[in-house]
Amino acid sequence: MFWGLIMEPNKRYTQIVENAFHVSMATLDVTTADAENVQVMLCYESRNYLLCNLSKGSHLQMPLDLCFKKGTKIAFTSNGRGHVHLTGYLLPEEDLDDFDESEDGEEEEEETEEEDVPQLVGKQAKRKAQTSPAGIKQTKRLKDQGGFMELENSSGDDTEDDSDAENESAEIAEDDSEIEEEEEEDSDEDDDDDEEEEEEEETKPQQKKNKQNKQQQAQQKQQKNQKVENQKPQKQQNNLTNGKDAKAKQVNKEEESENNSQLPKKKVVAGGLQIEEIKLGKGPLAKPGKFVAVYYVGRLKNGKKFDATTNGDGFKFRLGKGEVIRGWDVGVQGMKVGGKRRIAIPPSMAYGAKGLPPVIPGNSTLIFEVELKSVH
C-alpha cells in the first residue's frame, strides 16, 4: 500500500508510527524551489540524521532505503526553500519484528526464508528417483458353472506398456507360426495335386474348379502373409523412432547441466565486495551512466530480510552516479538483462559504522539477491 508525505520548508513533522512503512524516494517540487540546496533530515532518539541534499539544478530526487517499525517515534524536517515529497509503501509487521532473537533461531528462519524465494537462490531442486515396481498384468480365469470369473492385478502404466510390448512380440511369433503352417499346407496341397494328375490324365471340369479354388485360397493366404511381413518393419521403425526421441531428451538434459556447470564461481572485487552469478543474462549490458531497473531482496548477514522489490517496474536508478550505496554501483555493473546475482556488500561500501537505524545496525554486511530487468 502506498505511503507519502509532503513537507513544507522549515517545518517539523513528528509522529509515532502506527503502521510499519518503508521510505523509498525523496523528490523536490521544482515549482516551489529555487537554486539553493534543500536538506532532508530525520530525527530519531533525540539525534538528527541527514538523509539527502536536493537541488533544483542537479538532484531533483534521491532514492532512500528506510524502514520504520510500529511504535517508533520519528520526525522529518527540511531546510531551505521548496516542498519535498517523501514516498514509499506500508510494510507487513511480520517483516520487521523479532530482530532481537538468538542466532540459532535466526539461522532457522534464514533457511525457511530462502525456501520462500527459490528463484533468487538458484539452487537446483533435488529430485527423488521414482521407480515403479516391475510387474506383469496377470489375468486368472476360474470356471464357475459354465462361465469364467476374471481377476486382474495391474501394476501401473509402465507395466501395461511392457505387457503391450510383450503381447506384440507374441502376436508376431504367432503370425510367423501361422505362416509356416500355411506354407506346409500349401506344399501338401501341391503334392496332392501332383499325385492326382499322375493318377488321372484327364481332369474333369469339377476337379478343375476345385483346383482353381485352392489356388485362389493359396493366393489369399500369401497376401495375408505379405501384410504381416509388412507390419513388422513398421513396428521396428516405431521402436527406433521412440529410441531417437529418448536419446534427444537425454542430450538436452546433458547440455542443460553443462550450461549450469559453466557459471563462474564467487569472485571478490575491490573493497572486499563478493559477487556470485546465479543466472547469466542474455540481454543488454549494464554500464555506468545507464538507467537500470532491478528486482532485489536485501538481507542482513544473519538472514533477516530488511527490504525487497519483486514486482512492478522494479527499483530504478542511474548506475555509477552515486544515487545508491557504492556496493550497488559496483555489484550491478557488468550484468545482462535477465541475469541474477548474489552480492555481499561489506560495511565500508554500504552504511558503515553508523548503519541505518533502526533497520540496519552499524558495521552490517548486506546480502542482496539482484535480478536485472531492463537497461536504458
N, C-alpha and C positions, 0 to 999 in steps of 0.2 A: 504494500500500500504506500502511496506517495506521502512524503513529508516535506514541508517547506517553511521558510521564514524570510520575511522581507525586513531588512534592518535599515533604519534611518541613521544618518551620521550622528556620532556623539551621544547615542542613547544606549542604555544598558538593558538587555533582555534576560531576565533571571527566571528560572523555573526549576521545579523538582520533577524529574522525568516520570511521567505516568505510564508511558508505553515505550519500551526499548526501541531505539531508532539508530539509523546509520546516516551520516552526512557524507555525501559523495562529491559535491561541487559547490564552489563559491563563485558567483558571477557578478560583475559590476554593471550597473544600469548606466549606459552611456548617455541617456537623455538627462540625467541629473548630475553627472560627474564632470570635473574639469581636468586640467593637466596634472594636478597633484596626485601623489600616491594615496591609496586608501589601505589602511591596515585593518585586518580582521583578527580579533583577539578572542580567546577563550579563558574564562575564569573558572578554575576547578580547585577545590580545597584551599581557598584563600591565596592562590597563586595564579598569575596571568601568563598565558602562553600565546605566542604569536603564531597564528595559523598560516597566513599568507599575506602578500602585498599585491594589490590590484592597481592597474594603471590603465587609463584610457588610451594611451599611446601604444602600449606593448602587451600588457597582460590583462585581458578583459575577463578571463575566467581561470580558475585553478582547481584541479581535481583534489579532493580530500578523501581521507580514509579514517573516519572517526565513528566509533560505536559507543553508545551510552546505554547503561542498564537502567532498569526501573528503580526509582528511588534516589538516583544520583542528582545532586544539586549542582547546576551549572549556570553560567551566564555568558552571553555573547555581546561584544561591543565592536564598533567600527570607528576608526579615527580618520578624519579627512572629509571630503565632500563627495557626495554621491551615495545612492542607495545600493545595498548589497543584498543579493538573493542567495540564501543558503537552501540547497535542495538535497533530498535523499529519499529514504524509504524506511518504513517500520520493520522491526525485526521480531521474529518469534522469541519469546523469553527463553526458550529451551536452548537457543544457540549461544547465549551469553552467560548462563549460570554455571555453578559448580566449578569455578576457577580455583578454589582452594582445596580440592580433593587430593588424596595421596597419589604418588607416582604410579603405584600399582593399578589403581582404578583408572588413571589417565591412560595407561598403556592399553588396558582392556577396551576403553572407549575408542582409542585410536584404531584398533583392529576392526571394531564394528563400523566406525565411520568410513574407513577405507573400503569396506564392503558396499557402502551406500553409493560410492562414486567409482564403479569399476571401469568406466570409460576413460578416466584420467589416470588410474593406476597402471593400466596397460598390461597387467599380468594375464597370461593365457590361462583360461579356465581348464582345470584338470578334469578329464572325462574318465569315468569308470568304465572299464571294459564290460560290455554286456554280451553275455553268451546265452544262447538258448539251448536247453538240454536236447541232445541228439536223440531222436526217436523216430519211429516209423508209424504211420497211421495204420492201425490194426483193425480188422473187421472180423468179428466172430459170428458165425451163424449157428443157431441151435434149432433143431427140429421141435416143433410144438404143434402136435395134432395136424400134421399135413402142411403146416406153414413154417415160417422162419422168423426168429427174433434176431435183430441186428444191433450189436453193441459196438460203438466206435469210440476209440480213445485217440484224440488228436493232440499233438504237442505243439501246435502253433503254426504260423505262416511258413517259417523256414522249413519245418518238417514236411508240410504239404508240398512245397516246391521240390524237395528232394524226392518225395514219393512220386510226384508227377514225372520227374526225370526218369525214375526207375520204371514207371509204367510205360513211358515212351520207348525205352530200350527194350522192355519186354514185348511191346507191340511189334517193334521191328524184328525181334527174334522170331515171334510167331509168324510174321509175314514171310520171313525167309524160309521157315519150315513149311509153310503152305506152298510157297513157290516150288520147293524141292518135291513135295508130294505131287503137285500138279504136273511137274515135268516127268516124274516117274509114271503117272497115269497116262500122260501123252505118249510116252515111249511104249507103254504096254498096249495102248490102243493101236499105235502104228504097227507093232508086231502082230497084233490080231488081224489087222487089215492085210498085212502081207501074207499071213497064213491063209486067209480066206481067198485071196487072189490066186494063191498056188493051188488050192483045192478046186476052185471053180474058175474056169477060163472065161465063162460068160457070166456077167453080173446082171441081176435083174434090176429093173427100174427102182423098185423099193429099196434094194440094197444101196444103190447109188445115192438115193435121197438120205438114207441113214448116214452114209459116209460123208455127204456134204454137211449134214447137221453136226456131225462130230468135228469136222474141220472148222465150222463156224464157232463151235464151243471152244475149240482149242485156240482160235484167234482171239476170242473174247478173254479167255484166261491169260493169254500172252499180253494183251493190252492192259489188263488189270495188274499183272506183274510189273509192267513197264511203269505204271503210275506209282506203284510202291517204291520202285527204284529211284524215280524222280523226286519223291518226297524225302528220301534220305539226305541227299546233298543240301536241300533247303534247311533241314533241321541242323545239319552240321554248320551251315553258314550262319544261322541264328546264334548258335553257340559261340562261333568265332566273333560275331558282332558284339555279343554281350561281354566277351573277354576283352575286346578292344576298349569298350566303354569303361570297364573296371580299371584297365591299365591307364586310360586317360585321367580318370579321377585320382589314381594313385600319384601320377606325375604332377597334377595340380597341387595336391597336398604337399608333395616334396618341395615344389617351387615356393609355396607359401611359407613353409618352415625355413627355407634358405633365406628368404627376404627378411623374416623376423630375426634370424641369427646375424644378419649383416648390420643391424642397428648398432651404432657406436656406443661404447660404454661411457661411464661417467667421466667428465673432464672438469678440471679446475682451471679457471681463468684468473686474470689479475685481480688482486684484492681478496682472494680466497673464495670467490663465488663458484658454486658447483652446478654443473648443467648435466642433466640426464635426458637423453632422447627417448621418448615413449613411442612416438609415431612420426615418421618422416613425411612432411607435406610435399605436394606437387605443384602448388600454385605460386603466385608472385612472392618475391623475396622481401623480407622486412629490412629496410635500410634506414640509417639515420636521416631525419628530416621528413620521413613518410608518416602519414596518418595511419595508425593501425587500430584494429578493433579485436578484442580478445575476450574469451571466457576464462574465468580463473576461480580457483578455490585456495584461500590463504589459511595456513595453519601455523601454530607455534611449534617449536621443536618437540614438545610433549604430545602433539597431536590435536590440540584444541583448535577448532575452526573459529576464526575471528572475522572472516569476510568472504564473500563469494558473489560472483556474477555468472550465471549459467544459462541465461535465456535473453530473448530480445536481440537488440543490435550489439550487445556486449559493451565493454568498457573501452572508450576511445581516447587516444592521446597521440601527440606527435613524438615520435621516437627520437631519443638522443638530445632533447631540448630542455631537460630538467623539469618537465611537468610531472614526473613521478620520481620515486626514490631511485637512486643510482643503480641499485641491483636490477631493477626492471629494464632500464635503458640498456644495460649490458646483457642481461639474460635473454631478452626477447630478440635482440639483434641477430640476424642470420637465419631466423625461422622462415619457413614457407607456409603459405596458406594451406590449412588442413593438417598441419603438424602439431604435435603435442610435446611439451617439455615439463620436467620437474626441476625447479630452480631453488637451490638452497642459498639464501642470502645472509651473509654474516652481519652482525650489528653495525659494523663500520660502513656498510653500503645500504643500511636500512634506517632505523630510527635511533641508533647509537645508545649511549649510556642512559639517556633520559627516557627512551621509549615513547609510547603514545598512550598515556594513562587515560582511562582505566583499562583499556582493552589490551594494550601491548606493554608488558613490563620492560624495564631497562635491560640493555645488553641482550636482547632477544634475537635469536636466529630464526628467520622466517622461511617457511617452506611454501612455495607456490606451485600449483599444477596449472599450466597455462596452455590454452588451445588458441592458435591464431586463426581468426575468422575472415579478416579482409585486410587489404593494404591499398591505400590510395595515395 
